[in-house]
Amino acid sequence: MIDYSTFTEEALQARLKDLIQDHADLDLSIQALSLAPLPDLIVIGRLKRKKLALKDEIVRIEEFLTPDIIA
């Protein structure tokens, strides 16, 4: 797992922006492949796993950037 404390906030924000864009791009690709007359379910499955991995990293970065404040 990546230690986000070694990155600047700007670097993490840039990474987060890239991940969100990649996640959206994968979503569009999955939708397009699903509409094919004979969709390649193996490729779609791989893209869905990549999309899930991106979402997991997005959540980790968001949680690191906005830690819970205990009052």
N, CA, C, O and CB atoms as a CASP TS submission, in Angstrom:
PFRMAT TS
TARGET T0000
AUTHOR 0000-0000-0000
METHOD Language model
MODEL 1
PARENT N/A
ATOM      1  N   MET     1       0.841  -1.177   0.000  1.00  0.00           N
ATOM      2  CA  MET     1       0.000   0.000   0.000  1.00  0.00           C
ATOM      3  C   MET     1       0.886   1.240   0.000  1.00  0.00           C
ATOM      4  O   MET     1       1.968   1.247   0.587  1.00  0.00           O
ATOM      5  CB  MET     1      -0.957  -0.002   1.215  1.00  0.00           C
ATOM      6  N   ILE     2       0.419   2.267  -0.655  1.00  0.00           N
ATOM      7  CA  ILE     2       1.181   3.499  -0.814  1.00  0.00           C
ATOM      8  C   ILE     2       1.096   4.336   0.461  1.00  0.00           C
ATOM      9  O   ILE     2       0.031   4.473   1.064  1.00  0.00           O
ATOM     10  CB  ILE     2       0.666   4.305  -2.025  1.00  0.00           C
ATOM     11  N   ASP     3       2.243   4.892   0.858  1.00  0.00           N
ATOM     12  CA  ASP     3       2.288   5.803   2.001  1.00  0.00           C
ATOM     13  C   ASP     3       2.070   7.210   1.462  1.00  0.00           C
ATOM     14  O   ASP     3       3.001   7.829   0.945  1.00  0.00           O
ATOM     15  CB  ASP     3       3.654   5.691   2.788  1.00  0.00           C
ATOM     16  N   TYR     4       0.857   7.716   1.578  1.00  0.00           N
ATOM     17  CA  TYR     4       0.516   9.009   1.015  1.00  0.00           C
ATOM     18  C   TYR     4       1.154  10.172   1.766  1.00  0.00           C
ATOM     19  O   TYR     4       1.181  11.290   1.251  1.00  0.00           O
ATOM     20  CB  TYR     4      -0.970   9.174   1.001  1.00  0.00           C
ATOM     21  N   SER     5       1.664   9.938   2.961  1.00  0.00           N
ATOM     22  CA  SER     5       2.274  11.022   3.734  1.00  0.00           C
ATOM     23  C   SER     5       3.564  11.530   3.092  1.00  0.00           C
ATOM     24  O   SER     5       4.053  12.598   3.458  1.00  0.00           O
ATOM     25  CB  SER     5       2.557  10.554   5.153  1.00  0.00           C
ATOM     26  N   THR     6       4.120  10.781   2.141  1.00  0.00           N
ATOM     27  CA  THR     6       5.345  11.209   1.470  1.00  0.00           C
ATOM     28  C   THR     6       5.065  12.134   0.291  1.00  0.00           C
ATOM     29  O   THR     6       6.001  12.633  -0.333  1.00  0.00           O
ATOM     30  CB  THR     6       6.126  10.001   0.996  1.00  0.00           C
ATOM     31  N   PHE     7       3.799  12.370  -0.023  1.00  0.00           N
ATOM     32  CA  PHE     7       3.413  13.205  -1.156  1.00  0.00           C
ATOM     33  C   PHE     7       2.890  14.554  -0.672  1.00  0.00           C
ATOM     34  O   PHE     7       2.351  14.665   0.429  1.00  0.00           O
ATOM     35  CB  PHE     7       2.351  12.496  -2.013  1.00  0.00           C
ATOM     36  N   THR     8       3.055  15.568  -1.503  1.00  0.00           N
ATOM     37  CA  THR     8       2.472  16.869  -1.177  1.00  0.00           C
ATOM     38  C   THR     8       0.975  16.811  -1.439  1.00  0.00           C
ATOM     39  O   THR     8       0.491  15.943  -2.165  1.00  0.00           O
ATOM     40  CB  THR     8       3.138  18.013  -2.006  1.00  0.00           C
ATOM     41  N   GLU     9       0.253  17.743  -0.840  1.00  0.00           N
ATOM     42  CA  GLU     9      -1.191  17.783  -1.055  1.00  0.00           C
ATOM     43  C   GLU     9      -1.499  18.053  -2.527  1.00  0.00           C
ATOM     44  O   GLU     9      -2.462  17.513  -3.073  1.00  0.00           O
ATOM     45  CB  GLU     9      -1.844  18.861  -0.161  1.00  0.00           C
ATOM     46  N   GLU    10      -0.678  18.888  -3.167  1.00  0.00           N
ATOM     47  CA  GLU    10      -0.890  19.195  -4.583  1.00  0.00           C
ATOM     48  C   GLU    10      -0.706  17.942  -5.448  1.00  0.00           C
ATOM     49  O   GLU    10      -1.468  17.705  -6.385  1.00  0.00           O
ATOM     50  CB  GLU    10       0.079  20.306  -5.042  1.00  0.00           C
ATOM     51  N   ALA    11       0.300  17.157  -5.123  1.00  0.00           N
ATOM     52  CA  ALA    11       0.542  15.926  -5.872  1.00  0.00           C
ATOM     53  C   ALA    11      -0.619  14.949  -5.696  1.00  0.00           C
ATOM     54  O   ALA    11      -1.036  14.289  -6.649  1.00  0.00           O
ATOM     55  CB  ALA    11       1.859  15.273  -5.421  1.00  0.00           C
ATOM     56  N   LEU    12      -1.137  14.863  -4.468  1.00  0.00           N
ATOM     57  CA  LEU    12      -2.268  13.970  -4.217  1.00  0.00           C
ATOM     58  C   LEU    12      -3.528  14.462  -4.929  1.00  0.00           C
ATOM     59  O   LEU    12      -4.303  13.660  -5.450  1.00  0.00           O
ATOM     60  CB  LEU    12      -2.527  13.852  -2.709  1.00  0.00           C
ATOM     61  N   GLN    13      -3.730  15.773  -4.951  1.00  0.00           N
ATOM     62  CA  GLN    13      -4.891  16.322  -5.659  1.00  0.00           C
ATOM     63  C   GLN    13      -4.796  16.026  -7.157  1.00  0.00           C
ATOM     64  O   GLN    13      -5.793  15.687  -7.794  1.00  0.00           O
ATOM     65  CB  GLN    13      -5.000  17.845  -5.422  1.00  0.00           C
ATOM     66  N   ALA    14      -3.591  16.158  -7.708  1.00  0.00           N
ATOM     67  CA  ALA    14      -3.392  15.868  -9.129  1.00  0.00           C
ATOM     68  C   ALA    14      -3.626  14.385  -9.409  1.00  0.00           C
ATOM     69  O   ALA    14      -4.271  14.033 -10.397  1.00  0.00           O
ATOM     70  CB  ALA    14      -1.972  16.278  -9.573  1.00  0.00           C
ATOM     71  N   ARG    15      -3.106  13.520  -8.544  1.00  0.00           N
ATOM     72  CA  ARG    15      -3.306  12.077  -8.693  1.00  0.00           C
ATOM     73  C   ARG    15      -4.794  11.739  -8.603  1.00  0.00           C
ATOM     74  O   ARG    15      -5.303  10.930  -9.379  1.00  0.00           O
ATOM     75  CB  ARG    15      -2.510  11.300  -7.615  1.00  0.00           C
ATOM     76  N   LEU    16      -5.473  12.356  -7.666  1.00  0.00           N
ATOM     77  CA  LEU    16      -6.897  12.126  -7.486  1.00  0.00           C
ATOM     78  C   LEU    16      -7.670  12.529  -8.740  1.00  0.00           C
ATOM     79  O   LEU    16      -8.564  11.809  -9.184  1.00  0.00           O
ATOM     80  CB  LEU    16      -7.413  12.901  -6.267  1.00  0.00           C
ATOM     81  N   LYS    17      -7.325  13.672  -9.303  1.00  0.00           N
ATOM     82  CA  LYS    17      -7.987  14.127 -10.527  1.00  0.00           C
ATOM     83  C   LYS    17      -7.772  13.129 -11.661  1.00  0.00           C
ATOM     84  O   LYS    17      -8.709  12.802 -12.389  1.00  0.00           O
ATOM     85  CB  LYS    17      -7.467  15.516 -10.939  1.00  0.00           C
ATOM     86  N   ASP    18      -6.542  12.646 -11.811  1.00  0.00           N
ATOM     87  CA  ASP    18      -6.243  11.663 -12.859  1.00  0.00           C
ATOM     88  C   ASP    18      -7.009  10.360 -12.644  1.00  0.00           C
ATOM     89  O   ASP    18      -7.536   9.779 -13.592  1.00  0.00           O
ATOM     90  CB  ASP    18      -4.739  11.378 -12.904  1.00  0.00           C
ATOM     91  N   LEU    19      -7.067   9.907 -11.397  1.00  0.00           N
ATOM     92  CA  LEU    19      -7.778   8.661 -11.096  1.00  0.00           C
ATOM     93  C   LEU    19      -9.265   8.783 -11.391  1.00  0.00           C
ATOM     94  O   LEU    19      -9.875   7.861 -11.932  1.00  0.00           O
ATOM     95  CB  LEU    19      -7.571   8.272  -9.634  1.00  0.00           C
ATOM     96  N   ILE    20      -9.841   9.915 -11.038  1.00  0.00           N
ATOM     97  CA  ILE    20     -11.271  10.130 -11.293  1.00  0.00           C
ATOM     98  C   ILE    20     -11.542  10.122 -12.796  1.00  0.00           C
ATOM     99  O   ILE    20     -12.539   9.559 -13.248  1.00  0.00           O
ATOM    100  CB  ILE    20     -11.747  11.468 -10.666  1.00  0.00           C
ATOM    101  N   GLN    21     -10.660  10.745 -13.563  1.00  0.00           N
ATOM    102  CA  GLN    21     -10.826  10.754 -15.027  1.00  0.00           C
ATOM    103  C   GLN    21     -10.676   9.339 -15.599  1.00  0.00           C
ATOM    104  O   GLN    21     -11.465   8.923 -16.448  1.00  0.00           O
ATOM    105  CB  GLN    21      -9.790  11.708 -15.686  1.00  0.00           C
ATOM    106  N   ASP    22      -9.662   8.604 -15.130  1.00  0.00           N
ATOM    107  CA  ASP    22      -9.466   7.227 -15.594  1.00  0.00           C
ATOM    108  C   ASP    22     -10.668   6.359 -15.252  1.00  0.00           C
ATOM    109  O   ASP    22     -11.078   5.520 -16.055  1.00  0.00           O
ATOM    110  CB  ASP    22      -8.196   6.628 -14.979  1.00  0.00           C
ATOM    111  N   HIS    23     -11.239   6.555 -14.058  1.00  0.00           N
ATOM    112  CA  HIS    23     -12.410   5.803 -13.621  1.00  0.00           C
ATOM    113  C   HIS    23     -13.589   6.075 -14.555  1.00  0.00           C
ATOM    114  O   HIS    23     -14.298   5.152 -14.957  1.00  0.00           O
ATOM    115  CB  HIS    23     -12.777   6.166 -12.166  1.00  0.00           C
ATOM    116  N   ALA    24     -13.792   7.348 -14.895  1.00  0.00           N
ATOM    117  CA  ALA    24     -14.881   7.717 -15.799  1.00  0.00           C
ATOM    118  C   ALA    24     -14.647   7.149 -17.198  1.00  0.00           C
ATOM    119  O   ALA    24     -15.582   6.678 -17.845  1.00  0.00           O
ATOM    120  CB  ALA    24     -15.026   9.244 -15.867  1.00  0.00           C
ATOM    121  N   ASP    25     -13.404   7.194 -17.659  1.00  0.00           N
ATOM    122  CA  ASP    25     -13.076   6.640 -18.977  1.00  0.00           C
ATOM    123  C   ASP    25     -13.341   5.136 -19.032  1.00  0.00           C
ATOM    124  O   ASP    25     -13.877   4.628 -20.017  1.00  0.00           O
ATOM    125  CB  ASP    25     -11.609   6.925 -19.324  1.00  0.00           C
ATOM    126  N   LEU    26     -12.962   4.434 -17.974  1.00  0.00           N
ATOM    127  CA  LEU    26     -13.220   2.987 -17.931  1.00  0.00           C
ATOM    128  C   LEU    26     -14.718   2.706 -17.938  1.00  0.00           C
ATOM    129  O   LEU    26     -15.177   1.762 -18.581  1.00  0.00           O
ATOM    130  CB  LEU    26     -12.568   2.355 -16.681  1.00  0.00           C
ATOM    131  N   ASP    27     -15.470   3.523 -17.225  1.00  0.00           N
ATOM    132  CA  ASP    27     -16.915   3.343 -17.191  1.00  0.00           C
ATOM    133  C   ASP    27     -17.503   3.465 -18.592  1.00  0.00           C
ATOM    134  O   ASP    27     -18.340   2.657 -18.993  1.00  0.00           O
ATOM    135  CB  ASP    27     -17.563   4.365 -16.250  1.00  0.00           C
ATOM    136  N   LEU    28     -17.060   4.480 -19.336  1.00  0.00           N
ATOM    137  CA  LEU    28     -17.545   4.647 -20.712  1.00  0.00           C
ATOM    138  C   LEU    28     -17.128   3.482 -21.605  1.00  0.00           C
ATOM    139  O   LEU    28     -17.906   3.027 -22.444  1.00  0.00           O
ATOM    140  CB  LEU    28     -17.025   5.958 -21.301  1.00  0.00           C
ATOM    141  N   SER    29     -15.902   3.003 -21.422  1.00  0.00           N
ATOM    142  CA  SER    29     -15.422   1.866 -22.214  1.00  0.00           C
ATOM    143  C   SER    29     -16.245   0.619 -21.931  1.00  0.00           C
ATOM    144  O   SER    29     -16.616  -0.114 -22.848  1.00  0.00           O
ATOM    145  CB  SER    29     -13.942   1.594 -21.922  1.00  0.00           C
ATOM    146  N   ILE    30     -16.525   0.385 -20.664  1.00  0.00           N
ATOM    147  CA  ILE    30     -17.327  -0.787 -20.275  1.00  0.00           C
ATOM    148  C   ILE    30     -18.719  -0.691 -20.887  1.00  0.00           C
ATOM    149  O   ILE    30     -19.244  -1.676 -21.406  1.00  0.00           O
ATOM    150  CB  ILE    30     -17.425  -0.903 -18.728  1.00  0.00           C
ATOM    151  N   GLN    31     -19.312   0.490 -20.824  1.00  0.00           N
ATOM    152  CA  GLN    31     -20.645   0.679 -21.405  1.00  0.00           C
ATOM    153  C   GLN    31     -20.627   0.422 -22.907  1.00  0.00           C
ATOM    154  O   GLN    31     -21.520  -0.242 -23.434  1.00  0.00           O
ATOM    155  CB  GLN    31     -21.160   2.098 -21.120  1.00  0.00           C
ATOM    156  N   ALA    32     -19.621   0.940 -23.596  1.00  0.00           N
ATOM    157  CA  ALA    32     -19.530   0.760 -25.042  1.00  0.00           C
ATOM    158  C   ALA    32     -19.334  -0.708 -25.402  1.00  0.00           C
ATOM    159  O   ALA    32     -19.976  -1.215 -26.322  1.00  0.00           O
ATOM    160  CB  ALA    32     -18.384   1.598 -25.613  1.00  0.00           C
ATOM    161  N   LEU    33     -18.452  -1.391 -24.680  1.00  0.00           N
ATOM    162  CA  LEU    33     -18.222  -2.813 -24.960  1.00  0.00           C
ATOM    163  C   LEU    33     -19.463  -3.652 -24.670  1.00  0.00           C
ATOM    164  O   LEU    33     -19.720  -4.648 -25.348  1.00  0.00           O
ATOM    165  CB  LEU    33     -17.043  -3.331 -24.133  1.00  0.00           C
ATOM    166  N   SER    34     -20.219  -3.251 -23.675  1.00  0.00           N
ATOM    167  CA  SER    34     -21.426  -3.996 -23.311  1.00  0.00           C
ATOM    168  C   SER    34     -22.495  -3.913 -24.393  1.00  0.00           C
ATOM    169  O   SER    34     -23.349  -4.793 -24.498  1.00  0.00           O
ATOM    170  CB  SER    34     -21.985  -3.476 -21.998  1.00  0.00           C
ATOM    171  N   LEU    35     -22.443  -2.857 -25.194  1.00  0.00           N
ATOM    172  CA  LEU    35     -23.452  -2.666 -26.241  1.00  0.00           C
ATOM    173  C   LEU    35     -23.118  -3.398 -27.536  1.00  0.00           C
ATOM    174  O   LEU    35     -23.930  -3.422 -28.461  1.00  0.00           O
ATOM    175  CB  LEU    35     -23.616  -1.196 -26.528  1.00  0.00           C
ATOM    176  N   ALA    36     -21.943  -3.988 -27.609  1.00  0.00           N
ATOM    177  CA  ALA    36     -21.541  -4.721 -28.812  1.00  0.00           C
ATOM    178  C   ALA    36     -22.445  -5.936 -29.011  1.00  0.00           C
ATOM    179  O   ALA    36     -22.956  -6.497 -28.042  1.00  0.00           O
ATOM    180  CB  ALA    36     -20.056  -5.162 -28.718  1.00  0.00           C
ATOM    181  N   PRO    37     -22.643  -6.340 -30.266  1.00  0.00           N
ATOM    182  CA  PRO    37     -23.488  -7.522 -30.526  1.00  0.00           C
ATOM    183  C   PRO    37     -23.004  -8.777 -29.785  1.00  0.00           C
ATOM    184  O   PRO    37     -23.813  -9.552 -29.275  1.00  0.00           O
ATOM    185  CB  PRO    37     -23.530  -7.806 -32.025  1.00  0.00           C
ATOM    186  N   LEU    38     -21.700  -8.967 -29.732  1.00  0.00           N
ATOM    187  CA  LEU    38     -21.117 -10.086 -28.979  1.00  0.00           C
ATOM    188  C   LEU    38     -20.076  -9.517 -28.014  1.00  0.00           C
ATOM    189  O   LEU    38     -18.882  -9.532 -28.312  1.00  0.00           O
ATOM    190  CB  LEU    38     -20.470 -11.159 -29.946  1.00  0.00           C
ATOM    191  N   PRO    39     -20.523  -9.016 -26.860  1.00  0.00           N
ATOM    192  CA  PRO    39     -19.581  -8.389 -25.928  1.00  0.00           C
ATOM    193  C   PRO    39     -18.553  -9.390 -25.403  1.00  0.00           C
ATOM    194  O   PRO    39     -18.880 -10.534 -25.086  1.00  0.00           O
ATOM    195  CB  PRO    39     -20.339  -7.762 -24.756  1.00  0.00           C
ATOM    196  N   ASP    40     -17.310  -8.935 -25.320  1.00  0.00           N
ATOM    197  CA  ASP    40     -16.232  -9.764 -24.786  1.00  0.00           C
ATOM    198  C   ASP    40     -16.272  -9.669 -23.264  1.00  0.00           C
ATOM    199  O   ASP    40     -15.766  -8.716 -22.671  1.00  0.00           O
ATOM    200  CB  ASP    40     -14.834  -9.318 -25.347  1.00  0.00           C
ATOM    201  N   LEU    41     -16.876 -10.663 -22.653  1.00  0.00           N
ATOM    202  CA  LEU    41     -17.090 -10.633 -21.210  1.00  0.00           C
ATOM    203  C   LEU    41     -15.784 -10.700 -20.426  1.00  0.00           C
ATOM    204  O   LEU    41     -15.718 -10.190 -19.307  1.00  0.00           O
ATOM    205  CB  LEU    41     -17.986 -11.776 -20.800  1.00  0.00           C
ATOM    206  N   ILE    42     -14.766 -11.303 -20.976  1.00  0.00           N
ATOM    207  CA  ILE    42     -13.467 -11.370 -20.291  1.00  0.00           C
ATOM    208  C   ILE    42     -12.853  -9.978 -20.212  1.00  0.00           C
ATOM    209  O   ILE    42     -12.369  -9.568 -19.157  1.00  0.00           O
ATOM    210  CB  ILE    42     -12.502 -12.346 -21.021  1.00  0.00           C
ATOM    211  N   VAL    43     -12.874  -9.258 -21.321  1.00  0.00           N
ATOM    212  CA  VAL    43     -12.331  -7.897 -21.336  1.00  0.00           C
ATOM    213  C   VAL    43     -13.153  -6.993 -20.422  1.00  0.00           C
ATOM    214  O   VAL    43     -12.596  -6.192 -19.672  1.00  0.00           O
ATOM    215  CB  VAL    43     -12.311  -7.330 -22.777  1.00  0.00           C
ATOM    216  N   ILE    44     -14.459  -7.121 -20.484  1.00  0.00           N
ATOM    217  CA  ILE    44     -15.330  -6.315 -19.626  1.00  0.00           C
ATOM    218  C   ILE    44     -15.031  -6.597 -18.157  1.00  0.00           C
ATOM    219  O   ILE    44     -14.971  -5.672 -17.347  1.00  0.00           O
ATOM    220  CB  ILE    44     -16.817  -6.599 -19.935  1.00  0.00           C
ATOM    221  N   GLY    45     -14.845  -7.856 -17.813  1.00  0.00           N
ATOM    222  CA  GLY    45     -14.517  -8.220 -16.429  1.00  0.00           C
ATOM    223  C   GLY    45     -13.200  -7.614 -15.981  1.00  0.00           C
ATOM    224  O   GLY    45     -13.088  -7.125 -14.857  1.00  0.00           O
ATOM    225  N   ARG    46     -12.197  -7.645 -16.862  1.00  0.00           N
ATOM    226  CA  ARG    46     -10.894  -7.048 -16.527  1.00  0.00           C
ATOM    227  C   ARG    46     -11.020  -5.546 -16.312  1.00  0.00           C
ATOM    228  O   ARG    46     -10.440  -4.995 -15.377  1.00  0.00           O
ATOM    229  CB  ARG    46      -9.866  -7.332 -17.638  1.00  0.00           C
ATOM    230  N   LEU    47     -11.781  -4.888 -17.180  1.00  0.00           N
ATOM    231  CA  LEU    47     -11.967  -3.446 -17.041  1.00  0.00           C
ATOM    232  C   LEU    47     -12.716  -3.105 -15.758  1.00  0.00           C
ATOM    233  O   LEU    47     -12.415  -2.108 -15.102  1.00  0.00           O
ATOM    234  CB  LEU    47     -12.718  -2.890 -18.249  1.00  0.00           C
ATOM    235  N   LYS    48     -13.693  -3.936 -15.404  1.00  0.00           N
ATOM    236  CA  LYS    48     -14.432  -3.704 -14.161  1.00  0.00           C
ATOM    237  C   LYS    48     -13.524  -3.855 -12.939  1.00  0.00           C
ATOM    238  O   LYS    48     -13.657  -3.105 -11.972  1.00  0.00           O
ATOM    239  CB  LYS    48     -15.616  -4.676 -14.057  1.00  0.00           C
ATOM    240  N   ARG    49     -12.606  -4.818 -12.980  1.00  0.00           N
ATOM    241  CA  ARG    49     -11.661  -4.979 -11.864  1.00  0.00           C
ATOM    242  C   ARG    49     -10.712  -3.787 -11.775  1.00  0.00           C
ATOM    243  O   ARG    49     -10.392  -3.325 -10.680  1.00  0.00           O
ATOM    244  CB  ARG    49     -10.853  -6.282 -12.023  1.00  0.00           C
ATOM    245  N   LYS    50     -10.266  -3.291 -12.922  1.00  0.00           N
ATOM    246  CA  LYS    50      -9.413  -2.098 -12.934  1.00  0.00           C
ATOM    247  C   LYS    50     -10.177  -0.903 -12.379  1.00  0.00           C
ATOM    248  O   LYS    50      -9.642  -0.114 -11.599  1.00  0.00           O
ATOM    249  CB  LYS    50      -8.909  -1.797 -14.366  1.00  0.00           C
ATOM    250  N   LYS    51     -11.432  -0.782 -12.792  1.00  0.00           N
ATOM    251  CA  LYS    51     -12.267   0.324 -12.322  1.00  0.00           C
ATOM    252  C   LYS    51     -12.439   0.255 -10.807  1.00  0.00           C
ATOM    253  O   LYS    51     -12.383   1.281 -10.130  1.00  0.00           O
ATOM    254  CB  LYS    51     -13.644   0.298 -13.018  1.00  0.00           C
ATOM    255  N   LEU    52     -12.644  -0.931 -10.281  1.00  0.00           N
ATOM    256  CA  LEU    52     -12.791  -1.104  -8.840  1.00  0.00           C
ATOM    257  C   LEU    52     -11.495  -0.752  -8.112  1.00  0.00           C
ATOM    258  O   LEU    52     -11.533  -0.121  -7.056  1.00  0.00           O
ATOM    259  CB  LEU    52     -13.206  -2.542  -8.514  1.00  0.00           C
ATOM    260  N   ALA    53     -10.351  -1.153  -8.664  1.00  0.00           N
ATOM    261  CA  ALA    53      -9.060  -0.824  -8.055  1.00  0.00           C
ATOM    262  C   ALA    53      -8.847   0.696  -8.040  1.00  0.00           C
ATOM    263  O   ALA    53      -8.335   1.248  -7.066  1.00  0.00           O
ATOM    264  CB  ALA    53      -7.907  -1.523  -8.820  1.00  0.00           C
ATOM    265  N   LEU    54      -9.245   1.361  -9.130  1.00  0.00           N
ATOM    266  CA  LEU    54      -9.138   2.819  -9.172  1.00  0.00           C
ATOM    267  C   LEU    54     -10.033   3.452  -8.110  1.00  0.00           C
ATOM    268  O   LEU    54      -9.624   4.393  -7.430  1.00  0.00           O
ATOM    269  CB  LEU    54      -9.513   3.350 -10.570  1.00  0.00           C
ATOM    270  N   LYS    55     -11.237   2.941  -7.970  1.00  0.00           N
ATOM    271  CA  LYS    55     -12.168   3.477  -6.970  1.00  0.00           C
ATOM    272  C   LYS    55     -11.600   3.307  -5.565  1.00  0.00           C
ATOM    273  O   LYS    55     -11.710   4.208  -4.733  1.00  0.00           O
ATOM    274  CB  LYS    55     -13.544   2.780  -7.078  1.00  0.00           C
ATOM    275  N   ASP    56     -10.996   2.157  -5.303  1.00  0.00           N
ATOM    276  CA  ASP    56     -10.385   1.926  -3.993  1.00  0.00           C
ATOM    277  C   ASP    56      -9.288   2.947  -3.713  1.00  0.00           C
ATOM    278  O   ASP    56      -9.197   3.476  -2.605  1.00  0.00           O
ATOM    279  CB  ASP    56      -9.813   0.504  -3.912  1.00  0.00           C
ATOM    280  N   GLU    57      -8.453   3.226  -4.720  1.00  0.00           N
ATOM    281  CA  GLU    57      -7.384   4.204  -4.521  1.00  0.00           C
ATOM    282  C   GLU    57      -7.954   5.615  -4.373  1.00  0.00           C
ATOM    283  O   GLU    57      -7.437   6.413  -3.590  1.00  0.00           O
ATOM    284  CB  GLU    57      -6.389   4.155  -5.693  1.00  0.00           C
ATOM    285  N   ILE    58      -8.999   5.920  -5.108  1.00  0.00           N
ATOM    286  CA  ILE    58      -9.658   7.224  -4.975  1.00  0.00           C
ATOM    287  C   ILE    58     -10.129   7.414  -3.540  1.00  0.00           C
ATOM    288  O   ILE    58      -9.906   8.467  -2.943  1.00  0.00           O
ATOM    289  CB  ILE    58     -10.853   7.346  -5.961  1.00  0.00           C
ATOM    290  N   VAL    59     -10.775   6.405  -2.994  1.00  0.00           N
ATOM    291  CA  VAL    59     -11.293   6.486  -1.623  1.00  0.00           C
ATOM    292  C   VAL    59     -10.150   6.656  -0.625  1.00  0.00           C
ATOM    293  O   VAL    59     -10.256   7.454   0.306  1.00  0.00           O
ATOM    294  CB  VAL    59     -12.116   5.225  -1.279  1.00  0.00           C
ATOM    295  N   ARG    60      -9.052   5.906  -0.812  1.00  0.00           N
ATOM    296  CA  ARG    60      -7.919   6.021   0.111  1.00  0.00           C
ATOM    297  C   ARG    60      -7.325   7.425   0.094  1.00  0.00           C
ATOM    298  O   ARG    60      -7.003   7.980   1.144  1.00  0.00           O
ATOM    299  CB  ARG    60      -6.840   4.996  -0.243  1.00  0.00           C
ATOM    300  N   ILE    61      -7.181   7.996  -1.095  1.00  0.00           N
ATOM    301  CA  ILE    61      -6.618   9.348  -1.189  1.00  0.00           C
ATOM    302  C   ILE    61      -7.577  10.362  -0.580  1.00  0.00           C
ATOM    303  O   ILE    61      -7.148  11.256   0.150  1.00  0.00           O
ATOM    304  CB  ILE    61      -6.316   9.714  -2.660  1.00  0.00           C
ATOM    305  N   GLU    62      -8.863  10.236  -0.869  1.00  0.00           N
ATOM    306  CA  GLU    62      -9.849  11.161  -0.303  1.00  0.00           C
ATOM    307  C   GLU    62      -9.851  11.090   1.222  1.00  0.00           C
ATOM    308  O   GLU    62      -9.936  12.116   1.897  1.00  0.00           O
ATOM    309  CB  GLU    62     -11.254  10.850  -0.849  1.00  0.00           C
ATOM    310  N   GLU    63      -9.757   9.880   1.759  1.00  0.00           N
ATOM    311  CA  GLU    63      -9.723   9.727   3.216  1.00  0.00           C
ATOM    312  C   GLU    63      -8.446  10.327   3.799  1.00  0.00           C
ATOM    313  O   GLU    63      -8.473  10.901   4.888  1.00  0.00           O
ATOM    314  CB  GLU    63      -9.832   8.243   3.603  1.00  0.00           C
ATOM    315  N   PHE    64      -7.334  10.200   3.086  1.00  0.00           N
ATOM    316  CA  PHE    64      -6.080  10.776   3.564  1.00  0.00           C
ATOM    317  C   PHE    64      -6.150  12.304   3.540  1.00  0.00           C
ATOM    318  O   PHE    64      -5.667  12.966   4.458  1.00  0.00           O
ATOM    319  CB  PHE    64      -4.897  10.278   2.708  1.00  0.00           C
ATOM    320  N   LEU    65      -6.755  12.861   2.483  1.00  0.00           N
ATOM    321  CA  LEU    65      -6.838  14.320   2.351  1.00  0.00           C
ATOM    322  C   LEU    65      -7.840  14.943   3.311  1.00  0.00           C
ATOM    323  O   LEU    65      -7.693  16.101   3.700  1.00  0.00           O
ATOM    324  CB  LEU    65      -7.209  14.687   0.935  1.00  0.00           C
ATOM    325  N   THR    66      -8.859  14.179   3.695  1.00  0.00           N
ATOM    326  CA  THR    66      -9.875  14.697   4.614  1.00  0.00           C
ATOM    327  C   THR    66     -10.056  13.734   5.773  1.00  0.00           C
ATOM    328  O   THR    66     -11.066  13.035   5.850  1.00  0.00           O
ATOM    329  CB  THR    66     -11.219  14.923   3.885  1.00  0.00           C
ATOM    330  N   PRO    67      -9.080  13.692   6.680  1.00  0.00           N
ATOM    331  CA  PRO    67      -9.179  12.768   7.807  1.00  0.00           C
ATOM    332  C   PRO    67     -10.329  13.157   8.743  1.00  0.00           C
ATOM    333  O   PRO    67     -10.711  14.324   8.839  1.00  0.00           O
ATOM    334  CB  PRO    67      -7.854  12.734   8.583  1.00  0.00           C
ATOM    335  N   ASP    68     -10.859  12.158   9.417  1.00  0.00           N
ATOM    336  CA  ASP    68     -11.933  12.407  10.381  1.00  0.00           C
ATOM    337  C   ASP    68     -11.379  13.218  11.549  1.00  0.00           C
ATOM    338  O   ASP    68     -10.300  12.937  12.070  1.00  0.00           O
ATOM    339  CB  ASP    68     -12.556  11.067  10.885  1.00  0.00           C
ATOM    340  N   ILE    69     -12.135  14.217  11.938  1.00  0.00           N
ATOM    341  CA  ILE    69     -11.750  15.036  13.079  1.00  0.00           C
ATOM    342  C   ILE    69     -12.557  14.555  14.272  1.00  0.00           C
ATOM    343  O   ILE    69     -13.788  14.588  14.261  1.00  0.00           O
ATOM    344  CB  ILE    69     -11.984  16.566  12.805  1.00  0.00           C
ATOM    345  N   ILE    70     -11.853  14.110  15.296  1.00  0.00           N
ATOM    346  CA  ILE    70     -12.507  13.609  16.517  1.00  0.00           C
ATOM    347  C   ILE    70     -12.634  14.776  17.487  1.00  0.00           C
ATOM    348  O   ILE    70     -11.639  15.367  17.905  1.00  0.00           O
ATOM    349  CB  ILE    70     -11.696  12.414  17.168  1.00  0.00           C
ATOM    350  N   ALA    71     -13.874  15.095  17.834  1.00  0.00           N
ATOM    351  CA  ALA    71     -14.094  16.243  18.733  1.00  0.00           C
ATOM    352  C   ALA    71     -14.328  15.779  20.129  1.00  0.00           C
ATOM    353  O   ALA    71     -14.532  16.598  21.025  1.00  0.00           O
ATOM    354  CB  ALA    71     -15.271  17.089  18.273  1.00  0.00           C
TER
END
